[in-house]
Amino acid sequence: MPPPTASPLPPDPHCEHRRALLSGIARRLRAAGIESAFGPLESYRDFYGVLPAGTTGLVCEQPPTTARLQVTAIRVRHTLPPGQGGLSPTGAPGCATRT
């Protein structure tokens, strides 16, 4: 049995980076009178998959209801098939080549 202080969630390896990226949003929320806390997010499923357990971000509870706002920061690199989005069919940068 783990010690009582151990978290049941796996640690977020990007926790401190997320905290830094979200600090400006936390300040803006506070200035607007909305309290937020940085910590683990509730896992959920959407069209893109499942949020990994232990992912951290800003959480705003909305008492007395069960509403909850969760915000996190991620890095995504969108890639397109060769020949689309400014890549040539060979994958070289630039305009698509004529066929």
LINZI-V817633 format. One record per residue. N is the residue number from 1. PHI is phi in whole degrees, 0 to 359 (NA if undefined). Layout:
n=N phi=PHI
n=N phi=PHI
//
This chain:
n=1 phi=NA
n=2 phi=290
n=3 phi=299
n=4 phi=299
n=5 phi=273
n=6 phi=286
n=7 phi=277
n=8 phi=285
n=9 phi=264
n=10 phi=292
n=11 phi=291
n=12 phi=272
n=13 phi=295
n=14 phi=252
n=15 phi=307
n=16 phi=292
n=17 phi=295
n=18 phi=299
n=19 phi=302
n=20 phi=295
n=21 phi=295
n=22 phi=267
n=23 phi=298
n=24 phi=294
n=25 phi=293
n=26 phi=299
n=27 phi=298
n=28 phi=294
n=29 phi=298
n=30 phi=299
n=31 phi=296
n=32 phi=271
n=33 phi=85
n=34 phi=252
n=35 phi=277
n=36 phi=226
n=37 phi=231
n=38 phi=267
n=39 phi=178
n=40 phi=296
n=41 phi=268
n=42 phi=287
n=43 phi=290
n=44 phi=213
n=45 phi=240
n=46 phi=223
n=47 phi=295
n=48 phi=262
n=49 phi=130
n=50 phi=246
n=51 phi=293
n=52 phi=298
n=53 phi=300
n=54 phi=91
n=55 phi=298
n=56 phi=255
n=57 phi=176
n=58 phi=272
n=59 phi=233
n=60 phi=239
n=61 phi=278
n=62 phi=237
n=63 phi=292
n=64 phi=272
n=65 phi=270
n=66 phi=262
n=67 phi=295
n=68 phi=208
n=69 phi=251
n=70 phi=234
n=71 phi=227
n=72 phi=220
n=73 phi=242
n=74 phi=225
n=75 phi=239
n=76 phi=234
n=77 phi=241
n=78 phi=279
n=79 phi=239
n=80 phi=246
n=81 phi=298
n=82 phi=306
n=83 phi=92
n=84 phi=238
n=85 phi=68
n=86 phi=89
n=87 phi=252
n=88 phi=283
n=89 phi=302
n=90 phi=272
n=91 phi=91
n=92 phi=283
n=93 phi=298
n=94 phi=119
n=95 phi=288
n=96 phi=298
n=97 phi=281
n=98 phi=289
n=99 phi=253
//
